[in-house]
Amino acid sequence: MPAQHPFDLALTDPRLDRAMRRMTLTGVLLVLALPIARGDSVWLGALPLWLIGMPLSSWWALHRFRLPRFRSPAIQVIKTRRRSFAQARRRPGARSVRCIARAA
């Protein structure tokens, strides 16, 4: 199976993808470099939301809300350790009529 990029870039416009990437990176740099960008505005509200959160969500929407496919080794270990036995079942007739009469 060939290795795939976490997002399928064939379905998106590369210019728009590059613009979203630059806007997100610019927002992150502004929030890290300028203390005022970590605050809030009376008109806009929380500035990190508008500088980082909104470009990230629009970039994610550009890729049609796909999540990156990262395989962790812990999940593969759990899958290999599972037993392949069938689940235990109750025997028919294990309950007697006498037990049901006592409950009533």
N, C-alpha and C positions, 0 to 999 in steps of 0.2 A: 504494500500500500504506500503510495507516495506521500511524503510529508507535505502538509498543507499549512498555509498561513492561517493564523487564528481567525482573520476575517477574509471573506472572499472578495478580493478587490475587483474582480471582473464585472461585478454588478453595479459598481459605483463609478461616478465621474472622478477621475484622478485629480482634477483641478479643485473640485469641491472638497475632496478628501484632504488635499494638501492645505486648503484654507482652514478647514476645521482643526486640523492638527496644529497649525500655526496659532490660531486663536486660543486653543487650549494651552499651548506652551506659553504664550504671552500672558495669559491670565495667571498661570502658576507662577511665572517669574515675577509678575507684579505683586501677587499676594506674598511671596517670599521676600521680595526686596523692599516694598513700601509698607510701613506699618499702617498707614491710612487706608490701604486697600484691604486690610483685615477687619475693618470696622463696618459700620453701617451708615446708610444715607437716609435722610428723611423721605426723599422721593423714591429711591430705588429699593431700600431695605438692605438686606445683608449683601455686601459687595462680593465676598467670596462665592456666593451663590451665582451671581451674574458673571463673575470673572472665570470661574472654574466649572461650576455645576452645570450651567446652561450650555456652554460649548461642548462639554463632555456628553450631555444627554442628546444634543443635536448630532454629534458625531456618531453616537451609538445608533440613533434613529437613521442616519445615513446608511448604516450597514444593516438596516432592517432588524434591529434589536437582536442580533445574533450574539451569543456569548462565545468567548474564545474557548477552544477545546484544549485544555491542558490536562494531561494525564498525570496523576500523582502516583508514586509507587505504592503508597499505603492502600489505595483502592484496589490495585492489582493483587496485593498480598491478601487482602480480605477475600477477594473473589476466589483465589486458589485454595484458601483454607476451608471454605464452606463444604459441608458434607452433601453428598448427593442422595442421601437416603430419603425415602418417602416419610411423610409425617405420620405419627402414630394415630390410630383411629380407635374409637371406643367400640367395644364389642356389643353387638346387638343382644339384648336380653340381660345385660349386666344389672339393670335395675329390676327389682321385682315389684309385683303388685302390692305386696305388703308395705314397702317403703312409701308408696304413693298414698296408701290409706292412712298411715300415721301422720302425714303432713296435713291432711284435711282435718 
